[in-house]
Amino acid sequence: MFQYRQVLVRMRRGDSDRDIARSKAMGRKKIAQVRQMAHERGWLAADSPVPDEQVLASFLGRREVLPASCVSTLEPWRAQIVTWRAAGIQGTTIHATLTRNHGYTGSYSSVYRFLSQLDAQQLPDVPLRLEFKPAEAVQVDFGAGPLMTDALTGEVFKTWFFVMTLCWSRHQYAEFVRDQSVATWLGCHRRAFEAFSGVPSRIIIDNAKCAITKACYYEPQVQRAYSECAEGYGFRIDACPPRDPQKKGIVESGVKFIKRSFLPLRQFRSLADANRQLQAWVLDEAGNRVHGTTREVPLKRFAEVERSLLAALPDVPPDLATWAKVKVHRDAHVQFQQSFYSVPFKLAGHALWLKATDTMVTLYREHEPVAAHVRLSQPGARRTVADHLPDAAQAWQMQDTQWCLSYAEQIGPACHALVHDLFGDQVLIKLRAVQAILRLKQKYGAARLEAACSRANHYGTPHYKAVKTILQKGLDQQTLLSAFDALAATYTEGGRFCRDTQTILQ
């Protein structure tokens, strides 16, 4: 319409059709048609206004002439095709299915035209470009890093890189890590805040398990440790809806930028070397480039405006604790990251909450702390508090050989000699028998136990069962007979084989 209007203006100035055709705007035949129509409507008169493009379009616009019959041969299956198209089924599959199952004889071109009409009737999916104020928000994500080799062990391990990008200035923090655990996630947040010298108001994340335990469009469930981190630093968590990464497109672009601009053609000796190169690249090259969206230098925007608007770091950094649900084993221990920690034995079989910081491990039953330990770093290590075990287990662990000998010596020399004789067995370890003998003191007293041990030693039966029988029958209170006196009494009282019951018992 713009070209038609220019041609009409030249006609009003008196230019001939030949002169207008030299401008290559249109051919002389078309110019003649325009001149005829303009003459009929009075557009060439000098005192009449030049029609605008909308008026010209109403007369010169292309009108599509529809055929006499425009009903598609696919109309009988319209509802089914609409359902298939909404489910994302491609046109060739729809045509094959109609031919196979419904006896359709038309060509694929008919299906293509029908689908084009359906797509034209749909409203376009227009994404909303999010705008942010300085220090309002950051976006966080992980990207897949290169394989690296441990220089000491030769182990080849996989890496990821953590990226936090300020939404307004586009300045970012990046770091290579070996896993995506909760502890790594929280540690990267702390180091990013320290690099920015402040905390943003909002953190936009996806639904990674280290941050969100249950993804939901309306009410996602936040990891307990991440929730405490947010409270400690004073930021709020904004989780993207499931399967909608466009809501954090800024950091997605930052991840792609690192993959395409930093990782290729670089070599890393170790994880520490990779992080040194990455941080230098962020501050030198990436931070000082002209950003494609803002058309400004990210590091300059951050230093001049955004840094001063970030919330101040807390005076005392909050503890970055990892929470886990654990179950108490039969041995009154729980397992966390291949290490074992004891709890009171009465909680065996119960589920507890475990809170792990860099230095401590604390276990809770609901909101009540039940045990606390120094955190172990060696896999397979075990930390046990004696009071957490049953009495029998405490006795076995605490009442060792030296303790038993010392305790028996306090009771008396006979008891000490009997215990020493039991520990001298060359075949069996008789620690439990010795502990049982020493526990008889609680029921019968030290004097009777010493007398019973003396009697057992005298008759050559230094055993737990013998000592217990002597105490139960009160034989420790009778006078001991020497071997000669016993033999003399035997012959005096009626012969060697004629002894009464009392003599036999003695």
TAVENMO-V518420 format. One record per residue. N is the residue number from 1. D_CENTER is the distance of its C-alpha to the mean C-alpha in whole Angstrom. Layout:
N D_CENTER
N D_CENTER
This chain:
1 60
2 60
3 62
4 65
5 65
6 66
7 68
8 70
9 70
10 72
11 74
12 75
13 76
14 78
15 77
16 78
17 76
18 77
19 75
20 72
21 71
22 71
23 68
24 66
25 65
26 67
27 70
28 73
29 73
30 70
31 72
32 75
33 73
34 71
35 75
36 76
37 74
38 74
39 77
40 77
41 75
42 77
43 74
44 76
45 78
46 78
47 78
48 75
49 71
50 69
51 67
52 63
53 61
54 60
55 64
56 64
57 61
58 63
59 66
60 64
61 61
62 60
63 60
64 59
65 61
66 60
67 62
68 64
69 61
70 57
71 56
72 53
73 54
74 50
75 51
76 51
77 48
78 46
79 44
80 43
81 42
82 40
83 38
84 37
85 37
86 34
87 32
88 32
89 35
90 37
91 41
92 42
93 40
94 42
95 45
96 45
97 44
98 47
99 49
100 48
101 48
102 50
103 53
104 52
105 54
106 53
107 52
108 48
109 50
110 50
111 47
112 46
113 48
114 47
115 43
116 44
117 46
118 43
119 40
120 43
121 43
122 39
123 38
124 36
125 32
126 32
127 29
128 29
129 29
130 27
131 29
132 27
133 29
134 29
135 26
136 25
137 22
138 19
139 17
140 14
141 12
142 12
143 14
144 15
145 18
146 20
147 21
148 22
149 24
150 24
151 28
152 28
153 27
154 27
155 24
156 23
157 19
158 17
159 15
160 13
161 15
162 13
163 16
164 17
165 20
166 22
167 24
168 27
169 28
170 26
171 25
172 22
173 20
174 18
175 17
176 16
177 13
178 13
179 9
180 6
181 5
182 5
183 8
184 9
185 8
186 10
187 13
188 13
189 14
190 16
191 18
192 18
193 20
194 22
195 23
196 24
197 26
198 24
199 22
200 22
201 22
202 19
203 16
204 16
205 12
206 11
207 9
208 6
209 4
210 2
211 6
212 8
213 8
214 11
215 12
216 16
217 19
218 20
219 18
220 14
221 13
222 11
223 8
224 11
225 10
226 10
227 13
228 15
229 14
230 16
231 18
232 19
233 19
234 21
235 19
236 18
237 15
238 16
239 14
240 16
241 17
242 16
243 17
244 19
245 18
246 21
247 20
248 19
249 21
250 22
251 19
252 19
253 22
254 21
255 19
256 22
257 24
258 23
259 23
260 26
261 28
262 26
263 25
264 28
265 31
266 29
267 29
268 26
269 28
270 24
271 21
272 23
273 25
274 23
275 22
276 25
277 26
278 24
279 24
280 28
281 28
282 26
283 29
284 31
285 31
286 28
287 29
288 33
289 33
290 34
291 32
292 32
293 32
294 33
295 36
296 35
297 34
298 30
299 31
300 34
301 33
302 30
303 32
304 35
305 33
306 30
307 29
308 32
309 30
310 27
311 26
312 27
313 24
314 25
315 27
316 25
317 22
318 19
319 18
320 14
321 13
322 10
323 11
324 11
325 14
326 16
327 20
328 23
329 25
330 28
331 29
332 27
333 24
334 21
335 18
336 15
337 14
338 18
339 20
340 22
341 23
342 26
343 26
344 29
345 31
346 31
347 28
348 28
349 26
350 24
351 20
352 19
353 17
354 16
355 15
356 15
357 16
358 17
359 20
360 20
361 19
362 20
363 20
364 21
365 23
366 22
367 23
368 25
369 24
370 26
371 25
372 24
373 24
374 24
375 20
376 21
377 20
378 22
379 21
380 23
381 24
382 25
383 26
384 29
385 31
386 34
387 34
388 31
389 34
390 37
391 40
392 41
393 38
394 39
395 42
396 41
397 39
398 41
399 45
400 45
401 48
402 49
403 49
404 51
405 54
406 54
407 53
408 56
409 58
410 58
411 60
412 62
413 64
414 64
415 61
416 59
417 62
418 60
419 57
420 57
421 59
422 56
423 54
424 56
425 56
426 55
427 54
428 51
429 49
430 51
431 48
432 48
433 51
434 52
435 49
436 51
437 55
438 53
439 52
440 56
441 57
442 55
443 57
444 60
445 60
446 61
447 64
448 64
449 62
450 63
451 67
452 65
453 63
454 67
455 68
456 66
457 66
458 70
459 70
460 68
461 65
462 62
463 59
464 57
465 59
466 62
467 61
468 60
469 63
470 65
471 64
472 64
473 67
474 68
475 70
476 69
477 71
478 74
479 76
480 75
481 78
482 79
483 79
484 83
485 84
486 82
487 84
488 87
489 86
490 86
491 89
492 91
493 90
494 91
495 90
496 87
497 86
498 87
499 84
500 83
501 80
502 79
503 80
504 78
505 75
506 76
